[in-house]
């Protein structure tokens, strides 16, 4: 069981959700979701068939706010 927890923690280190991204990047959560939909940040929906499914965002990528 410890090995599974360790792997989950490793995954958590490289991904974030839209709330975390908005706090890190200084953007609103809606802006982060829009950037995800537009493909301007590395992300994917947890369940592509569910419109309410959350985005999973790669943590170590440039701040899109600074790329403008």
LINRADA-V345199 format. One record per residue. RES is the residue in one letter. SS is DSSP state (alpha for helix, beta for strand, coil for the rest). PHI is phi in radians with two decimals (* if undefined). PSI is psi in whole degrees, -180 to 180 (none if undefined). Layout:
RES/SS/PHI/PSI, RES/SS/PHI/PSI
//
This chain:
X/coil/*/-39, X/alpha/-1.02/-38, X/alpha/-1.09/-39, X/alpha/-1.14/-43, X/alpha/-1.08/-41, X/alpha/-1.08/-43, X/alpha/-1.16/-40, X/alpha/-1.11/-42, X/alpha/-1.10/-38, X/alpha/-1.09/-42, X/alpha/-1.13/-43, X/alpha/-1.06/-27, X/alpha/-1.25/-22, X/alpha/-1.93/-3, X/beta/-2.21/164, X/beta/-2.63/167, X/coil/-1.77/180, X/alpha/-1.16/-33, X/alpha/-1.15/-46, X/alpha/-1.09/-44, X/alpha/-1.08/-41, X/alpha/-1.12/-38, X/alpha/-1.22/-43, X/alpha/-1.20/-42, X/alpha/-1.57/-9, X/coil/1.23/35, X/coil/-2.11/162, X/coil/-1.28/158, X/alpha/-1.11/-36, X/alpha/-1.10/-39, X/alpha/-1.12/-41, X/alpha/-1.11/-44, X/alpha/-1.08/-41, X/alpha/-1.11/-44, X/alpha/-1.08/-37, X/alpha/-1.12/-47, X/alpha/-1.06/-37, X/coil/-1.39/-7, X/coil/1.32/21, X/coil/-1.56/-8, X/coil/-2.30/152, X/coil/-1.27/108, X/beta/-2.75/168, X/beta/-2.67/158, X/beta/-1.47/140, X/coil/-1.05/-39, X/coil/-2.33/103, X/coil/-1.04/-22, X/coil/-1.55/-10, X/coil/-1.89/114, X/coil/-1.07/-22, X/coil/-1.63/1, X/coil/-1.13/141, X/coil/-1.31/155, X/beta/-1.47/142, X/beta/-1.89/123, X/beta/-2.05/136, X/beta/-1.19/126, X/coil/-1.22/-48, X/coil/-1.54/74, X/coil/-2.43/158, X/coil/-1.07/149, X/coil/-1.14/117, X/alpha/-1.11/-24, X/alpha/-1.12/-34, X/alpha/-1.49/-10, X/alpha/-1.52/-9, X/coil/-1.22/none
//
